[in-house]
């Protein structure tokens, strides 16, 4: 029986031919490229038969697809819905069904807005961002163009044509930290006040919380324990039955007189409530829990209430990982975190920015490739089908950057700020996208 390998239709990078059998029958997807995000909902797919030894019947979603003799192709037309669109494909020949498989097309009408004017604010590298329920965002810490850790944060308000930033002081200078939404404000964890290679003393271990108004306070860790000694890590807050747990993954931790990448994660429980009254309890053992991967300078995007996707460059062959939390009551909760490799991005990258768009979708922007070169492109990762889709080349960062941040403001508006260009200095220009 002849076999149909639809690897190319299923978004294997760099391939556009779909062999049907060793005799040479094949289908060629000529347009559009299914690995590229569709910006228009009007979808017209051309499937061109090649090397056929007899007639073929092509069905999508159980409907026969007409063969256009003028175009010499099977033509499939459909109105796409936003997000992942899947189509069951059946090809039959003279001997019956050749194979059934699934085609995926991704539609998102993303558009680049003019460069956004920034009112005040500070150009930052290695900063962290938190989107607040108030519609604001807080960009905290980071490094200046000279490389010094910054003891300040910018509270952002998004307006139609500009971003208004109010700079407020932090209790400690830090960069390479994480900022997580807790109790309506931004909780800063980890980071360094100097280069990580400067040694253990460079790690900032005291947590700090910032309110939407810019008020700050140090956060107590129960039992007098130190805060996390990590930098370049990622973090996620997960709430089970009214209790919030914080998970810090990967990055670098002290090693000897310097720092080294770590494959562990730390777990904290938020105790109390009320913004200025909560405390943290460190649940994981010293050194963290094993089970993650060595991914310094990774990016994380929430893909659901108890799931996330992480993107970076590490020792593992995959650069995308999915994370799923088990609910309380499981034997090893809250340590039962399932980390699985996912489909790599079309351009694997580190020091990128990632934003969760809802529905299990992550938007990844910029970063550096394995050679250290800046990547200006944007990609979508769809966790539900474990596939990555790239945007067409006309839609990418206007200012290529790494070590930047991205966040969603209001209704479907994404703002990109800070970061490092090719020259290495901090970027002042904000960019925005709308979908």
C-alpha positions, 0 to 999 in steps of 0.5 A: 500500500502506498504511503503518504508522508505529509511531513512538509504540510505538517510544517517541517522547516525547509521542505515543500514536497510531500512524497506519496510513494516510491514510484514518484507520485507527490503533492506540492504545496505551492501557495501559501506556505503553511509554515507562515502565519496568514495575515488575511482570513481569505485562505486559498491553498493550491495542491499540485500533483506531481509524477502521478501515474493515475488519477487522484481524489483529494478530500479536505474535511470530507469534501472533494476538492476540485481540480483546476485544469488552468492552475493544474492544481487542486484548489481549496478555499476557506475563511480562516478563524483567528488562531490554529485552523486544522483540516483533515486531508484524504488522498485516494488513488486507483488502489484506494485510500493512500493516507489521511493526515492533517493540515494546519494553517495559522491566521492572526491579523497582526500589524506593526504600528508606528514607532511609539514615542516614549515619554520619559522612562529609562533605556534598559537591558535585561529588565523584567516586565509585569502587566497589571490588572489596572492596564498598566505595566511595570518595567523593573531594573535592568542595566543601563547602556554602561552595564550598571544595574539600575535601582529604578522601575518605569510604571507605564501607561499606554496611550494611542500614540505613545507610552507614558512612563513614570520612573520610580526608585527600587530598594535594590538595583538588579538585572536579569531578575523576574517580575511576577504579578502577585497581590496586584503588584510586581514581585521581583525575584533574583537577578544580580547587581553586577555581572553574574561572573562577579561571583556569589556576592553579585546575586540579589537575594532579597525579594521586592514588591512594587505596587501600581502606584510605585510604592515598594517594600522588601518581602519577608521569606519565612524562616529567615531563608535567603531569596533565590540566587538566580539570574537569567531565569524565568518564573511563573505564578500558579494558583491552586484552590486559592493558594499561589505558588511561584516557580523559578526555572533555570538561569544561572546560579552561583558556582565556585567563584562565579556563576553557571547555568542550572537545570533546577527550579525553586518553589515558593508559596505566597502566605497572607494577602493584602499587598504589603502583608504577604510573605513567601515560604521556600518549599524546595530544598537548597539548590532547587529541584531537579527536572528542568533544563539548562536554559540561561536567558530563556523566555516564558509565556503563559499558555493556560492556567496551569501551563507555560511554554519556555523558549531558549538555547541550551544543551538539549536538542530542543529549544522549546519546552512545555511546562504543566503543573499538577494540582494539589493532592497528587503524590509529589505536589507541589513538586510535580511539574512536567517538563517536556520538549516541544517543537523548536522555533523556526529560528531557535533563539535566546534572550528573546521576549515572549507574550502569551496571547491566550488560547495556548498561543505564544508570540516570540519576538527578537533575540539572538540565534546560536551564532549570537546574531540578532534575530528580528523575526517574530514567531507564533508557538501553538501549544495545542498542536505543538507547532511553530509558525513564522511571520512573513518577512515584512512583519518583524521588529523595526529595531532588531534587539535582544535582552528586551521585554514585551507586554500586552497593553489593553486590547490586543496591543503589544509593546516592545521596549528596551534591549540591546541592538547590534552596537550593544548600547541600550535601545530607547525606541518602543515598538508596538503591534496590534491584532 
